[in-house]
Amino acid sequence: MTSQIKTAFLLALLTGLMLFLGLAAGGKIGLIIALVLALVMNFVSYWYSDKIVLSMYHAQEVTPTDAPWLNATVAELAANAGIPMPRICVIPQDSPNAFATGRDPQNAVVAVTQGIMHALSPEELRGVLAHEIGHIANRDILIQSVAAVLGAAIMSIAHMLQWGAIFGMGRRDEEEGGGGVLGALALAIIAPLAATLIQMAISRSREFLADESGARISGRPLDLANALGRLDVVSRQIPLEGNPVAENLFIVNPFSGSSMANLFSTHPPISERIARLRELARQRG
């Protein structure tokens, strides 16, 4: 399935979830509100998801003068992958992590935290950057960014509809098909779980592919394997501050210190990713 088809499927699935939430909380009125919001969010998430995600974490673009090694390394890896040079942003957080976002390779951004530049060796950080370039080359970045933005939207809409149902909208529309207060209570469980399950289905296989692509682009699979092991340990000690609905974007789960995050993680197990990379290095000799 191509990235474009998967993106369209994701938009349709999450739109349906929004409509269900509106109907459950507010009947016809809630359904109409949810429909309008879904149409707006579909447009916004497609064209502006990268800007929204970057603003969530206060990412700031850096120039070659600001970060010469970082820019030179990303330029080298992008050339290896045959894609345009992406913009580079730095997130002012100590938690070590990174992600890529954007609509396509021509409008891509690689974002790294300040913490990752201190936690990893240059060789390990190069492996991480190659992984993110792999996401861009594989055209994962649009669907991952859309999933993050729509996940955040679903959370916000669910909260609004809950309060609307509790303070009267749901009770007025129970006879019209709304679930009233009971529907509002169900939203607290259904909305986060459904959005996370959708992200899990999309994200896990793409992480394996980006690991393989990053190893090929960098030519050094073990550098990325070592980086993943180190990031898994340090990110648990220093969790990221921010909205957990965007966790699918990052190279390792930035909220892995939470037991609930482990249960519904959008990332495959680090141990399995490392084992695959080591096997790839063995095959390459």
C-alpha positions, -999 to 999 in steps of 0.1 A, spaced: 0 0 0 15 34 -10 20 62 14 -7 83 -3 -33 55 0 -24 49 36 -27 86 43 -61 87 28 -72 56 47 -59 72 80 -78 104 73 -110 84 66 -106 62 97 -99 91 121 -127 112 105 -151 83 112 -139 81 148 -145 119 152 -180 115 139 -187 86 162 -174 107 192 -197 135 182 -228 113 179 -220 95 212 -217 127 232 -242 150 216 -265 133 192 -272 152 160 -257 185 173 -226 167 183 -224 149 150 -226 182 131 -200 198 153 -177 168 148 -182 168 111 -172 205 108 -142 200 130 -132 168 111 -132 186 77 -112 215 91 -87 191 108 -83 170 76 -73 201 57 -51 215 84 -33 182 92 -25 176 55 -10 210 48 3 221 82 9 190 103 47 196 103 44 231 116 19 220 143 42 192 155 73 214 155 54 240 175 43 214 200 79 210 211 91 246 205 116 234 178 138 261 164 155 259 129 193 261 129 216 272 102 250 259 91 266 286 112 246 276 142 253 239 139 280 232 112 285 195 120 248 187 122 241 205 89 271 189 71 261 154 83 225 157 73 235 171 39 258 141 34 232 116 44 205 132 23 228 131 -7 234 94 0 196 88 0 191 109 -31 167 134 -15 169 172 -11 186 186 20 159 189 47 157 218 71 171 211 106 155 221 139 166 217 175 142 210 204 152 227 237 149 196 258 174 174 277 156 142 268 175 125 239 154 120 208 147 129 172 121 128 145 114 138 109 83 156 96 69 173 65 46 166 36 73 152 13 110 151 7 109 186 -8 93 200 24 110 178 51 124 187 85 147 167 108 144 177 144 167 167 172 167 175 209 195 193 226 198 162 248 206 138 220 236 158 209 251 154 244 240 118 250 254 102 218 288 100 201 291 116 167 290 81 151 258 72 170 241 105 162 250 100 125 232 67 127 201 84 142 201 111 116 204 84 89 173 67 104 153 100 101 166 105 65 153 70 59 118 81 70 119 110 46 132 88 17 105 62 24 78 90 25 67 81 60 68 116 73 33 128 60 14 99 75 33 100 108 27 137 111 -10 134 102 -14 106 127 1 128 155 -20 159 147 -52 140 143 -45 121 175 -42 154 193 -74 166 177 -93 136 188 -82 141 224 -93 177 223 -126 170 206 -133 142 231 -127 165 260 -150 192 246 -178 167 238 -175 152 273 -181 186 289 -209 194 264 -226 161 273 -221 166 310 -235 201 310 -266 194 290 -260 189 253 -259 152 256 -291 151 278 -310 173 253 -301 150 224 -305 116 240 -338 111 222 -321 120 189 -295 93 191 -269 108 215 -255 88 244 -257 116 270 -236 113 300 -229 76 295 -216 84 261 -194 111 275 -179 87 300 -172 62 273 -153 88 253 -126 90 281 -117 54 273 -125 50 236 -109 81 221 -73 78 234 -73 40 229 -86 41 194 -62 69 183 -33 50 198 -42 17 182 -44 34 148 -10 50 154 5 16 165 -8 -1 133 9 26 111 41 32 130 56 -1 141 64 -15 106 77 19 94 103 20 123 118 -13 112 120 -1 76 136 32 86 162 13 106 171 -7 76 171 23 53 192 43 78 217 15 80 220 15 43 223 53 40 249 55 67 267 23 58 272 15 95 243 -5 110 260 -9 144 262 28 150 224 30 149 221 -2 170 244 13 196 225 46 195 191 28 201 205 10 231 218 42 247 186 62 238 164 35 254 182 38 287 186 76 289 152 85 276 137 65 305 158 85 329 149 119 312 114 116 297 103 142 271 80 170 281 51 173 257 19 158 242 21 120 242 -1 118 211 29 126 190 51 98 203 48 79 170 71 104 154 102 99 176 130 74 170 124 59 205 93 62 227 98 95 245 73 85 272 85 50 279 88 56 316 50 52 318 36 17 322 6 27 300 30 40 274 48 6 274 15 -13 270 3 8 240 36 18 225 37 29 189 73 16 187 85 -20 183 107 -33 211 142 -18 211 158 -52 216 142 -65 184 153 -34 164 189 -38 177 189 -75 169 178 -68 133 205 -42 129 232 -65 142 221 -92 119 222 -67 90 258 -58 100 267 -94 101 253 -100 66 272 -69 53 304 -84 68 
